[in-house]
Amino acid sequence: MALSPGDTAWPWDDSDVADPRDWILTGDDPAARWLLLTGSIGRSPDDPDVRAAREQVLADPATAHLIARLPDWEGGAGFSGHNSPAFAPNLLNLLADMGMQSGDDAQIEGLLDRMLDHQDSDGRFQSFAPLRGAEEPVWGALLCDTHAITEALVRYGRGDDPRVRVALDRMLADLTVTGQGPAWPCRPDPATGFHGPGRRGDLCPQVSIEGLRTFALLPQPVRPAHLPEVARVVLSAWGERAASTPYMFGHGRSFKAGKWPATWYSALTVLDALGGYPALWQRPGADPVDRRRLAELVACLIAYTMDARGRVRAQSTFRGFEDYSFGQKKQASPFATAKVLSVLAPFTELADDVADVDVLALTSSKGGTGTVVGPRTR
């Protein structure tokens, strides 16, 4: 398999990064090929190469091993930290990035059914999580629970379920005017009173990118019209990082390089969320400040994650994924490369703006200097 004459040209030549797409397409990772073809190159689901890659994903023992890790949502093992890839919604999102879809696997469908069964009286989906000072886990609904669960349900075709519709309405009702502008805050759990790490009244970057990603999955005509303003507020956390940083959400090296598999706030996940809101960068209506900030993020993602051949090698990884290319640090990962390319795909209009960004001159929030320390410097 190779690029066809009708596929899009490589847009990042001015970043001094070579085109890695043929390397992915001729490799032996079917999930990377499927993600590249659908998420970056833009082939349709009916394309023969797309169908072949997905069939190989479904037959791949590596896929089955990830599915086997899915927890029993009602047995107390469903929660392992919102940033952990073992948290069931994160693992479901990883599998969806690899090509898994609605109806592909009975275990996934059963887990989704159990997630739908646990919803509080306000419409937020719940997880069964330990509570500080309590001996037993309890069902609770922090926004980083319900947003992550709702996103997974929509990705796997449950968006028309009445319970999901209620949860989506609740997500919109939970939007508020934070100290940074309209966004989702870190909201105390209504049952337990537990409050996450963020300052009251501030934007929570993580639940906000989860919310934006979820609504970006919906057809354009039914998306709330005001969500681009929320996306702008999320982008402002990067733009205003020198003056104000959301508590525990810095913008230094770890933000720019990310951690694999990608579950938490980083340049990759922010761009993944904002890519569904083209009003931020498309002319003639886009604010030049927003375009500049997006170009900076894209430039950082390229500089901090890609080598000169355009390949991504994980610099930080979660334990337990050493058998996957994105879970080890020794070699470049076709899947991580395909994921980065799929996230960059909506922003090709900004290629000239990206080329004008001097990444080494950018300031960072606490925890980083802005200096590139990734594989391109080695």
VEXMAR-438003 format. One record per residue: x, z, y negated of N, C-alpha, C in turn; residue in one letter. Coordinates in steps of 0.2 Angstrom, whole numbers, plus 2048, in hexadecimal, padded with zeros to 3 digits. Each point is the difference from the previous one (the first is absolute). Layout:
// residues N
XZYXZYXZYA/...
// end
This chain:
// residues 378
8048008067FC8007FA8048007FAM/7FF7FC7FB8038007FA7FB7FE7FAA/8038017FA7FC7FE7FA7FE7F9800L/7FA7FF7FE7FD7F98008017FD7F9S/7FF7FA7FF8017FD7F97FA8027FBP/7FB8038037FA8027FC8018077FEG/8058048028008077FF8038017F9D/7FF8057FD8028017F98088017FFT/8037FE7FB8078007FF8028077FFA/8068018018038077FF8018017F8W/7FC8067FE8008007F98058057FCP/8048038048058057FE8077FE7FFW/8017F97FF8077FE8008048037FBD/7FD8017FA8048037FA802807802D/7FD803805802807802807800804S/8027FA8018068008047FF802807D/7FA8008037FE8028077FE7F9803V/8037FF8067FE7FA8047FA801803A/7FD7FA8037F9800803801803807D/7FD8058028018038077FA7FD805P/7FC7FC7FD7F97FF8048027FC807R/8047FB8008027FD806803805805D/8048057FE8028058047FB804804W/7FB8027FC7FA8038037FC7FC805I/7FF7FA7FE7FC7FB8048037FE806L/8078008008037FE807802807804T/7FE8067FD8028068047FB801805G/8028068037FC8028067FB8067FFD/7FE8017F97FB8057FE7FA7FD7FED/7FB8008057F97FC7FE7FD8037FAP/8008078007FD8037FA8037FE7F9A/8067FF8008037FE7FA7FE7F97FEA/8007FC8067FE7F97FE7F98007FER/7FB8038037F98007FE8008037F9W/8038057FE8008037F98027FB7FBL/8067FD8028037FB7FB7FB7FA7FFL/7FD7FD8067FC7FA7FF7FA8027FCL/7FD8068017F98017FD8018047F9T/8058048008018047FA8047FD7FAG/8057FB8028047FE7FB7FF7F8800S/8007FD8058007F88007F97FE7FFI/7FB8048027F97FE7FE7FD7FC805G/8028008077FC7FC8057FA803801R/7FB7FC8027F9802802800804807S/7FB8048018008038077FF7FB806P/7FE7FA7FE7FF7FA8058067FC801D/8058017FC8067FC801803802807D/8027FB804803801807806805800P/8047FF7FB8068058007FD8077FFD/7FB8017FC7FE8077FF7FC802806V/7FC7FC8037FD802806805802806R/8057FC8008058018068048077FEA/8018017FA8048067FF7FB806801A/7FA8007FE7FC8068017FE801808R/8007FA8047FF801807806804803E/8067FE7FD8068048028008077FEQ/7FE8017FA7FF8077FE7FC804805V/7FA7FE8027FB803804803801807L/8057FC802803800807806804800A/8038027FA8078037FF7FF807802D/8058038058008078028018047FAP/8047FE7FB8018047FA7FA8027FCA/7FB7FB8007FA8017FD7FC806804T/8007FF8067FC8058058038077FFA/8078007FF8038077FF7FE8037FAH/7FF7FC7FB7FE8037F97F8802801L/7FC7FC8037F9802801800807804I/8048018058008068048028067FCA/8037FF7FA8018067FC7FA8027FCR/7FB7FC8007FA8027FC7FE807802L/7FE8057FC7FE8078027F9800802P/7FE8068037F98028017FE8037F9D/7FC7FC7FC7FE8027FA7FD8077FFW/7FC8028067FC806800804805803E/8067FF8038038058048068047FCG/8008007F98058037FD8067FD7FFG/8017FA8038067FC7FF8007FA7FCA/7FA8007FC7FF7FA7FC8048017F9G/8028067FF8048007F9807803801F/8047FC7FD8078028018047FF7F9S/7FC8017FB8037FE7F97FE7FA7FEG/7FE7FF7F97FD7FA7FE8067FA7FFH/8068028008057FB7FF8037FE807N/7FE8048058037FF8077FD7F9803S/8047FC8037FD7FA8047FC802806P/8008078027FC8028057F98027FEA/7FF8017F97F98017FE7FC7F9802F/7FB8018037FC7FB8037FF7FA7FBA/7FD8017FA7FF7FA7FC8077FC7FEP/8058048008077FC7FE8027FC806N/7FF8038068017FC8067FC7FA801L/7F98017FF7FB7FA8008027FB7FBL/8038027FA8027FB7FB8067FC802N/8048038038067FD8037FE7FB805L/7FC8028057FD7FB8057FD7FA7FDL/7FC8017FA7FD7FB7FD8057FB7FDA/8058037FD8057FC7FD8047FB806D/7FF8038068037FC8057FC7FB803M/7F98007FE7FC7FB8037FA803803G/7FF8068027FB8038037F98007FCM/7FB7FE8037F97FF7FC7FB803803Q/7FA8007FD7FA8038037FE7FD807S/7FF8048047FE7FE8078067FE805G/8068017FE8067FE804801806805D/7FE8067FF8028058047FB806801D/7FE8028067FB8058018028077FDA/8078018008028077FE8008007F8Q/8017FB7FD8008007F97F98007FEI/7FB7FD8037F98007FE7FD807801E/8028038067FE8078018028057FAG/8077FF7FE8028047FB7FC7FF7F9L/7FF7FA7FF7FC7FE7FA7F9803800L/7FD8008067F98038018018087FFD/8058038028008077FF8028027F9R/8037FC7FC8018017F97FA7FF7FCM/7FC7FC8027F97FF7FD7FC806801L/8018048057FC8058028018067FBD/8058007FD8028067FC8007FF7F8H/7FB8017FD7FF7FF7F97FD8067FDQ/8028027FA7FD8067FD7F97FE7FCD/7FD8057FE7F97FF7FD8017FB7F9S/8068007FD8017FB7FA8027F9802D/8017FF8078027F98028077FF801G/8048057FF8087FF802801801807R/8047FC803802800807805806800F/8008038068048068018057FF805Q/806805800805800805800808803S/8028018068018068038078037FFF/8018047FB8068027FE8018077FFA/8078028018018078007FF8037F8P/7FE8067FF7FF8037FA8058067FFL/8038007FA8058057FF7FD807801R/8038048047FD8078017FB800806G/7FE7FB8037FA8008058047FE807A/7FD8038058027FF8067FE7F9803E/7FB7FE7FF7FD7FA8027FF7FA7FBE/8017FA8027FF7FB7FB7F88007FEP/7FF7FC7FB7F98007FD7FF7F97FEV/7FA7FE8007FE7F97FD8008007F9W/8047FC7FC8008007F98007F97FEG/7FF7FF7F98007F97FD8048007FAA/8068018008047FE7FA7FF7F87FFL/8027FE7F97FF7F97FF8057FC804L/8068038028057FC8047FD800807C/7FB8048027FD7FF8067FB7FA800D/7FB8017FC7FA7FB8008037F97FET/8048007FB8037F97FE8037FC806H/8058048038037FD8067FC7FE805A/7FB8048027FB7FF8057FC7FA7FFI/7FD8007F97FC7FB7FE8047F9800T/8068007FE8047FA8008007FD807E/8028058058017FD8077F97FE803A/7FB8037FE7F97FE8037FE7F97FDL/8027FF7F97FE7F97FE8057FB803V/8068018018057FB8027FE7FE807R/7FD8058047FE7FE8077F87FE800Y/7FD7FE7FB7FA7FD8007FA804800G/8018067FE7FA8057FF7FE8017F9R/8017FB7FC7FE8017F97F97FF7FFG/7FC7FE8047F97FF8007FC806803D/8048058037FC8068037FE8047FAD/7FA8028007FD8047FB8048067FEP/8038038048058067FF8067FE7FCR/8027FA8018067FE7FC7FE7FE7F9V/7FA7FD8007FD7FE7F97FF8077FCR/7FE8058037FF8077FC8078027FEV/8057FF8058078037FE8037FC7FAA/7FE7F98008037FC7FA7FC8027FAL/7FA8018007FD8037FA8038077FED/8018048058038067FE8077FF7FDR/8047FC8028067FE7FE8007FE7F8M/7FB7FC7FF7FF7FE7F97FE8067FBL/7FB8048037FE8067FD8068057FEA/8058008058058057FF8067FD7FBD/7FF7FA7FE8047FE7FA7FF8047FAL/8058027FC7FF8047FA8067FE7FBT/7FF8037FA8057FF7FB805805801V/8067FE8028068048018048017FAT/8058038008048017FA8047F97FFG/8007FC8058037F97FF7FB7FB7FFQ/7FA8018017FA7FB7FF7FC800806G/7FB7FB8017FB8008058047FF807P/7FF8058058047FF8067FD806805A/8038008067FE8068048058057FFW/7FD8078008058057FF801803807P/8048068008018048067FA805800C/7FB7FF8047FA8048007FF805805R/7FF8067FE7FF8068057FB7FE806P/8018028067FC7FF8057F98047FFD/7FA7FD8007FA8047FE7FF805805P/8028008077FF805805805805800A/8067FE7FF8058058018038037FAT/8007FC7FA8038027FA8077FE7FFG/8037FD8068077FE8008017FB7FBF/8058007FC8027FB7FB8077FE801H/8017F98008067FD8018058017FBG/8067FD8008068027FC7FF7FE7F9P/7FC7FB7FE7FF7FE7F97FE8057FBG/8017FF7FA7FE8047FB7F87FE7FFR/7FC8057FF7F97FF7FE7FF7FC7FAR/7FC7FB8017FF7FB7FA8047FA7FFG/8068008058047FA8007FE7FB805D/8027FA7FF8007FB805803802806L/7FD7FF8068048008068027F9802C/8067FE8008027F98027FE7FE807P/8018058057FE7FE8067F97FE802Q/7FB8057FE7F97FE8017FE7FB7FCV/8037FE7FA7FE7FB7FC8027F9803S/8068008038027F98037FC7FF806I/7FE8068047FC7FF8067F97FD7FEE/7FD8037FA7FA7FE7FE8007F97FEG/8057FE7FC8017F97FE8007FB806L/8048028058017FB8057F9800804R/7FD8058007F98008047FB7FB7FDT/8008017F97FB7FB7FD8027F97FFF/8077FF8018027F98007FF7FD806A/7FE8038057FE7FD8077F97FD7FFL/7FC8037FB7F97FD8008007F97FDL/7FA7FD8018007F97FC8008017F9P/8037FB7FC8008017F97FA8017FDQ/7FA7FD8017FA8017FD7FD807800P/8028048057FE8078018058057FDV/8057FE7FE8058057FE7FE8037F9R/8018067FF7FE8037F98057FD7FBP/7FC7FE7FA8047FC7FB8058047FCA/8008078018048047FC807802803H/8007FE8078068028048077FD7FDL/8007FA7FD8077FE7FD8028057FBP/7FC8047FC8028057FC804806804E/7FD8028068038058048077FD802V/8007FA8028077FD8028058007FAA/7FD7FF7FA8058017FB8038077FFR/7FB805801803807800805801805V/7FF7FE8068058018058067FC7FEV/8007FA7FD8067FD7FE8048047FBL/7FC8037FB8038047FB804806802S/7FF8028068048068038077FD800A/8017FA8028077FD8008027FF7F9W/7FC7FD7FC8027FE7F98028067FCG/7FC8068018018067FC805805803E/8037FE8058048058058058047FCR/8037FD7FA8058047FD7FD8057FCA/7F98007FE7FD8057FC7FC805804A/7FD7FD8067FC8048047FF7FE807S/8028048058007FF8077FA804803T/7FC7FD8047FB804804804804805P/7FD8068008048068048017FD807Y/8068008038027FE8068007F9801M/7FF7FC7FB8007F98018057FC7FBF/8078018028057FD7FC8017F9801G/8057FD7FC8017F88008077FF801H/8048048048077FF8018017FB806G/8068018038027FC8057FB800806R/7FE8068027FB8008067FA7FC7FES/7FD8007FA7FA7FD7FE8027F8801F/8057FE7FE8027F97FF8017FD807K/8048048048027FD8077FB801805A/7FC8067FF7FA801805803803807G/7FB8028048018038067FB7FC805K/8037FF8067FD7FC8057FE804806W/7F97FE8037FB7FC7FD7FD8037FAP/7FE7FB7FB7FE8027FA7F9803800A/8008077FE7FA8038007FF8047F9T/8058007FC7FF8057FA8027FC7F9W/7FF8037FB8017FD7F98087FE800Y/8007F97FE8067FD7FF7FF7F97FDS/8067FD7FE7FF7F97FD7FC7FC804A/8018008067FD7FB8057F8802800L/7FE8068017F98028017FD7FF7F9T/8038017FA7FD7FF7FA7FE7F97FFV/8057FC8017FF7F88007FB7FE805L/8008038067FB7FE8047F98017FED/7FF8067FC7F98027FD7FF7FB7FAA/8057FF7FC7FE7FD7FA7FF7F8801L/8037FE8067FF7F98017F97FD800G/7FC8058017F87FE8017FD7FF7F9G/8048017FA7FD8007FA8047FC7FBY/7FF7F98018047FB7FC7FF8007F9P/7FA8047FD8008007F98058047FDA/8048048048068037FD8067FB7FDL/8007FA8048067FC7FE7FE7F97FFW/7FA7FE8017FE7F97FF7FE7FE7F9Q/8037FB7FD7FF7FE7FA7F97FC800R/7FD7FF7FA8028037F97FE8077FFP/7FD8038047FD8077FE805806801G/8057FF8048048068028048027FAA/8018078008048037FB8077FF802D/8047FE7FB8077FF801804806803P/7FE8067FE8038068027FF801807V/7FA7FE8037FE8018078047FB804D/8017FA7FD8047FB804807802800R/8038037FB807802800800806805R/7FC8048008018068057FF7FD807R/7FC7FC8027FF7FD8068067FC802L/8037FC7FB8067FD802806805801A/8008057FD805805802800803807E/7F98018027FF8038068027FB806L/7FE7FA7FF8027FA8048087FF801V/8038017FA8077FF800803806804A/7FE8067FF8028058037FF800808C/7FA7FE8027FF7FF8078057FB803L/8017FA7FD8057FB802807803801I/8028037FA807802800801806804A/7FC8058018018068047FF7FF808Y/7FC7FB8027FF7FF8078037FA803T/8017FA7FC8027FA8038087FF800M/8037FD8058077FE7FF8007F97FED/8067FD7FF8017FA7FD7FC7FA804A/7FF8028077FC7FB8047F8801800R/7FE8057FB7F98018007FD804805G/8058048047FD8048068008077FER/7FB8048027FF8077FF803804806V/8048047FE8028058057FE8077FER/7FD8048047FD8067FE8068057FEA/8008037FB8058057FE7FE807801Q/7F98018007FD8078027FB7FF805S/7FF8048057FB7FE8057FD807803T/7FA8008027FD805804802800807F/8018068038028018077FB7FD804R/8027FE8067FB7FE8057FF7F9800G/8037FC7FC7FF7F88008067FD801F/8058038048077FD8007FF7F9805E/7FB7FF8047FF7FA8047FD7FB7FCD/7FF8017FA7FD7FA7FC8057FE7FAY/8007FA7FE8057FE7FC8008047F9S/7FA8027FE7FF8037FA801808800F/802802806801807801807802801G/8057FB8008078018008047FD7FBQ/8068037FE8037FE7FA8067FB801K/8027FE8068067FD8027FF7F87FEK/7FA7FD8018007F97FF7FA7FF7FCQ/8007FA7FD7FA7FD7FC7FA800805A/7FA8017FD7FA8018037FB7FA7FES/7FF7FB8057FB7FB7FF7F98027FDP/7FE8068037F98027FE8008037F9F/8058047FF8018037F98017FA7FBA/8047FB8018017FB7FC7F97FC7FFT/7FC7FF8057FA7FD7FF7FB8047FCA/8008078017FC8047FC8027FF7F9K/8068017FE8027FF7F97FE7F97FDV/8017FB8047FE7F97FD7F88007FFL/7FC8038057F98007FF7FE8047FAS/8038057FE7FF8047FA8027FC7FAV/8057FC8008037FC7FA7FC7FA7FFL/7FC7FE8057FD7F98007FB7FF7FAA/7FC8057FE7FC7FF7FA8038007FAP/8078017FF8038017FA8057FA7FEF/7FF7FB8048047FA7FF8007FD7F9T/7FA8017FD8007FE7F98058037FBE/8028068028058047FC8077FF802L/8017FB8048077FE8028058007FAA/7FE7FC7FB8058007FA8018067FDD/7FA8047FF8018077FD804805804D/8007FF8078048048048077FE7FFV/8027FA8008077FE7FF8038027FAA/7FC8027FB8028037F9801807800D/7FE804806801807800807802802V/8038047FD8078038017FF807804D/7FF8008067FF8068048048057FFV/8077FF7FF8058057FF7FF8037F9L/7FC7FD7FB7FF8037FA7FA8047FFA/7FC8008067F98047FF802808801L/7FC8037FC8008088017FB802806T/8028068027FC8028067FD8077FES/7FB8038037FE807800805804803S/7FF8078018048048038027FE807K/8068008028017FE8078047FA801G/8017FC7FB8037FA8008037FD7FAG/8047FC8008047FD7FA7FE7F97FET/7FC7FD8057FF7F97FF8057FB803G/8068038028057FC8037FE7FE807T/8017F98027FF7FD806805803805V/7FE8038058048038057FE7FD807V/7FC7FB8007FE7FD8078047FB803G/7FE7FD8058047FB8048047FB7FCP/7FD7FE7FA8037FA7FC8068027FDR/8028078008068027FD806801805T/7FE7FF8068058018068037F9802R/
// end
